[in-house]
Amino acid sequence: MKKFGVLFLVAFFSLIVCLSINAAQPRPEPTLWQVYQQSLKSAKYVDLTHTITPAIPVWSGFGASKFEPTINPKTGQPYNYQKDGFEATHYDLSTDQLGTQLDPPAHWNPDYPALDELPATFAVRPLVVIPIQEQVALDPNYHLTLKDIQDWERRHGRIPSGSVVFVRSDWSKEWPNPELATRTKFPGVTLEALKFLHLQRQILFHGHEPLDTDSTPTLEGEAWLLHNGYTQAEGVTNLDKVPETGALVAIGYPKFKGGLGGYARYIAICPPDWKYGVSVGQIPESPLQKADKPLHWDTKLGVRVR
């Protein structure tokens, strides 16, 4: 019995030592956390999104939008930092087709998904940027062709399946000139190019800087896309600050029930040695840096400014 007790104690202490050793061993970092630490943390982040204000270009058929301070329904007065400790904004938006967008196919075809029905897998994708700004400088109505795509692939290789393809035209450099929305000639994408990208390269979606896919009388490219279950991005910007290949794009949009257009946010995630953008840790994030001037309501502009 005494011998059994000794053996039990030896086994018990051996177990304790073994558990202590195992607890002291560093656990392998989860794979996705490794991806963040090794790649995403040092990457350069570039915003491809226009800021929404009441004065940005929009199709005349939608009309103007209006921002104003949120009113306390009990007092009929706007909430105030000094009196209430906070302020809020009431947005009277004329349309969900405003600014930088993500168009779901339900925008033109009710048989396909609306904004809130898009898959969560849209979140992060390889980003391809095809430049046509030199052609547009000579012809403001130039549209991306199949040859432009083939020329890109000769330089960079095959466009990845499931990627997002943004077409750089530099049209957005005139933003937010309201006159942009009235032009009948603007850079676009040919139907042949769209069909090749989707049917031959199986991309997720394409995006362009103007507020329409093409300048044909029937918007033939947009009609083909949305009637056949494809999404598209419109009103993207800063494509001159993104590499043609090697970046990712993070995609965010509000989840409006039955939404037919999205106020989207696109962020390009570029290689660490890229010349544009900002990396994690380069600017204060938590807490955020205090501004030099406080926000205040500008009655003339109809927005808060500093």
QUINOR-V428213 format. One record per residue. N is the residue number from 1. RES is the residue in one letter. D_CENTER is the distance of its C-alpha to the mean C-alpha in Angstrom with 1 decimal. Layout:
n=<N | N>
res=<RES | RES>
d_center=<D_CENTER | D_CENTER>
//
This chain:
n=<1 | 2 | 3 | 4 | 5 | 6 | 7 | 8 | 9 | 10 | 11 | 12 | 13 | 14 | 15 | 16 | 17 | 18 | 19 | 20 | 21 | 22 | 23 | 24 | 25 | 26 | 27 | 28 | 29 | 30 | 31 | 32 | 33 | 34 | 35 | 36 | 37 | 38 | 39 | 40 | 41 | 42 | 43 | 44 | 45 | 46 | 47 | 48 | 49 | 50 | 51 | 52 | 53 | 54 | 55 | 56 | 57 | 58 | 59 | 60 | 61 | 62 | 63 | 64 | 65 | 66 | 67 | 68 | 69 | 70 | 71 | 72 | 73 | 74 | 75 | 76 | 77 | 78 | 79 | 80 | 81 | 82 | 83 | 84 | 85 | 86 | 87 | 88 | 89 | 90 | 91 | 92 | 93 | 94 | 95 | 96 | 97 | 98 | 99 | 100 | 101 | 102 | 103 | 104 | 105 | 106 | 107 | 108 | 109 | 110 | 111 | 112 | 113 | 114 | 115 | 116 | 117 | 118 | 119 | 120 | 121 | 122 | 123 | 124 | 125 | 126 | 127 | 128 | 129 | 130 | 131 | 132 | 133 | 134 | 135 | 136 | 137 | 138 | 139 | 140 | 141 | 142 | 143 | 144 | 145 | 146 | 147 | 148 | 149 | 150 | 151 | 152 | 153 | 154 | 155 | 156 | 157 | 158 | 159 | 160 | 161 | 162 | 163 | 164 | 165 | 166 | 167 | 168 | 169 | 170 | 171 | 172 | 173 | 174 | 175 | 176 | 177 | 178 | 179 | 180 | 181 | 182 | 183 | 184 | 185 | 186 | 187 | 188 | 189 | 190 | 191 | 192 | 193 | 194 | 195 | 196 | 197 | 198 | 199 | 200 | 201 | 202 | 203 | 204 | 205 | 206 | 207 | 208 | 209 | 210 | 211 | 212 | 213 | 214 | 215 | 216 | 217 | 218 | 219 | 220 | 221 | 222 | 223 | 224 | 225 | 226 | 227 | 228 | 229 | 230 | 231 | 232 | 233 | 234 | 235 | 236 | 237 | 238 | 239 | 240 | 241 | 242 | 243 | 244 | 245 | 246 | 247 | 248 | 249 | 250 | 251 | 252 | 253 | 254 | 255 | 256 | 257 | 258 | 259 | 260 | 261 | 262 | 263 | 264 | 265 | 266 | 267 | 268 | 269 | 270 | 271 | 272 | 273 | 274 | 275 | 276 | 277 | 278 | 279 | 280 | 281 | 282 | 283 | 284 | 285 | 286 | 287 | 288 | 289 | 290 | 291 | 292 | 293 | 294 | 295 | 296 | 297 | 298 | 299 | 300 | 301 | 302 | 303 | 304 | 305 | 306>
res=<M | K | K | F | G | V | L | F | L | V | A | F | F | S | L | I | V | C | L | S | I | N | A | A | Q | P | R | P | E | P | T | L | W | Q | V | Y | Q | Q | S | L | K | S | A | K | Y | V | D | L | T | H | T | I | T | P | A | I | P | V | W | S | G | F | G | A | S | K | F | E | P | T | I | N | P | K | T | G | Q | P | Y | N | Y | Q | K | D | G | F | E | A | T | H | Y | D | L | S | T | D | Q | L | G | T | Q | L | D | P | P | A | H | W | N | P | D | Y | P | A | L | D | E | L | P | A | T | F | A | V | R | P | L | V | V | I | P | I | Q | E | Q | V | A | L | D | P | N | Y | H | L | T | L | K | D | I | Q | D | W | E | R | R | H | G | R | I | P | S | G | S | V | V | F | V | R | S | D | W | S | K | E | W | P | N | P | E | L | A | T | R | T | K | F | P | G | V | T | L | E | A | L | K | F | L | H | L | Q | R | Q | I | L | F | H | G | H | E | P | L | D | T | D | S | T | P | T | L | E | G | E | A | W | L | L | H | N | G | Y | T | Q | A | E | G | V | T | N | L | D | K | V | P | E | T | G | A | L | V | A | I | G | Y | P | K | F | K | G | G | L | G | G | Y | A | R | Y | I | A | I | C | P | P | D | W | K | Y | G | V | S | V | G | Q | I | P | E | S | P | L | Q | K | A | D | K | P | L | H | W | D | T | K | L | G | V | R | V | R>
d_center=<72.3 | 72.1 | 70.7 | 68.1 | 67.0 | 66.6 | 64.6 | 62.3 | 61.7 | 61.0 | 58.5 | 56.9 | 56.5 | 55.3 | 52.5 | 51.7 | 51.6 | 49.4 | 46.9 | 46.9 | 46.2 | 43.4 | 41.9 | 42.1 | 40.3 | 36.6 | 34.4 | 32.0 | 28.4 | 26.2 | 24.5 | 20.8 | 21.9 | 23.4 | 20.2 | 18.7 | 21.9 | 22.5 | 19.2 | 16.1 | 18.1 | 19.3 | 16.2 | 14.8 | 11.4 | 10.1 | 7.8 | 6.8 | 6.9 | 10.4 | 12.3 | 13.9 | 17.7 | 20.6 | 21.3 | 18.3 | 19.1 | 19.3 | 21.6 | 25.1 | 25.5 | 23.0 | 24.7 | 23.7 | 22.0 | 23.7 | 22.9 | 25.9 | 27.0 | 27.4 | 31.1 | 33.2 | 34.9 | 38.1 | 38.7 | 36.9 | 35.6 | 32.1 | 31.3 | 32.2 | 31.6 | 35.3 | 36.6 | 34.0 | 32.2 | 28.7 | 27.1 | 24.5 | 23.0 | 23.7 | 21.1 | 22.8 | 20.0 | 21.5 | 18.9 | 15.6 | 15.1 | 14.2 | 12.1 | 8.6 | 8.7 | 8.6 | 12.3 | 14.1 | 17.5 | 19.4 | 18.6 | 21.5 | 23.1 | 24.0 | 25.0 | 21.5 | 18.8 | 17.3 | 14.0 | 15.6 | 17.1 | 14.2 | 14.7 | 13.3 | 13.3 | 10.0 | 8.6 | 9.1 | 10.4 | 12.4 | 11.1 | 13.7 | 14.1 | 17.2 | 18.9 | 21.1 | 21.4 | 25.1 | 26.0 | 24.3 | 26.3 | 29.4 | 28.3 | 25.7 | 25.7 | 25.0 | 23.0 | 21.6 | 24.5 | 25.4 | 27.2 | 24.1 | 22.5 | 25.8 | 26.2 | 22.8 | 24.0 | 27.3 | 25.8 | 23.3 | 24.3 | 23.2 | 19.6 | 18.6 | 18.8 | 15.7 | 13.4 | 10.7 | 12.5 | 11.4 | 14.6 | 15.4 | 18.0 | 17.8 | 18.2 | 15.8 | 18.3 | 20.3 | 17.8 | 18.7 | 22.0 | 22.7 | 24.7 | 21.8 | 21.5 | 25.2 | 25.4 | 26.5 | 26.0 | 22.5 | 20.8 | 19.8 | 19.9 | 23.3 | 23.9 | 25.5 | 22.5 | 20.3 | 23.0 | 23.4 | 19.8 | 19.8 | 23.5 | 24.4 | 21.3 | 19.8 | 16.1 | 13.5 | 12.3 | 12.3 | 10.6 | 12.6 | 13.1 | 15.7 | 15.6 | 17.5 | 17.7 | 21.2 | 24.2 | 26.7 | 28.8 | 27.5 | 23.8 | 24.9 | 21.7 | 19.6 | 22.7 | 23.0 | 19.4 | 19.3 | 23.0 | 22.6 | 19.8 | 16.8 | 13.4 | 11.7 | 8.9 | 10.7 | 10.9 | 8.6 | 10.5 | 11.9 | 12.3 | 15.8 | 14.7 | 13.4 | 16.0 | 16.7 | 16.9 | 16.6 | 13.1 | 10.5 | 6.7 | 5.3 | 3.6 | 5.1 | 7.4 | 11.1 | 13.8 | 16.2 | 19.3 | 19.8 | 16.8 | 16.7 | 13.5 | 10.4 | 9.3 | 5.6 | 3.4 | 1.6 | 4.9 | 7.7 | 10.5 | 13.6 | 17.3 | 19.3 | 21.5 | 18.9 | 20.1 | 17.0 | 14.8 | 16.0 | 17.1 | 17.8 | 21.1 | 21.1 | 20.5 | 21.8 | 19.5 | 22.0 | 23.8 | 21.8 | 23.9 | 26.0 | 25.5 | 28.5 | 28.5 | 27.8 | 25.6 | 27.8 | 27.6 | 28.1 | 30.0 | 29.9 | 26.1 | 25.5 | 22.9 | 23.4 | 23.7 | 25.4>
//
